[in-house]
Amino acid sequence: MAERKTVLVVDDASLVRLYYRTTLEAAGFNVEEALNGLEALEKLPGLGADLLIVDINMPQMDGFSFLATTRQMDAPVAGTPALLTSTESREADFEAARVAGANYYLVKPVSQQTLVEVACMLCGVRR
């Protein structure tokens, strides 16, 4: 990867954040983390994130609310590609993700290969 892309992982589960970090860094990404949507909103301005990977079910601010808020922010933050992840797999969850502004939705658990493939696709990185 010529230019390292930066991914902001927003998930309240430390093991999930570690799994995503380890997988994505091995694939050549820079990874930043946030425990929930509120913390992520504090980190986002000035971070220059190329991708948001966001859990839906989190305390203080869930993934839907976080993403909907980012879509109302100024560019370039508003246009940052977003991957929502959840253990929920109902059609209503996919629709809520679309309405919030998600570019992609994956049901957990997410394989390392799928995570890297989707991250590369959303960041425009060729592998």
Secondary structure, DSSP 8 states (H G I E B T S, - for coil): --S--EEEEE-S-HHHHHHHHHHHHHTT-EEEEESSHHHHHHHSTTT--SEEEEESS-SSS-HHHHHHHHTTS-TTGGG--EEEEES---HHHHHHHHHHT-SEEEESS--HHHHHHHHHHHHT---
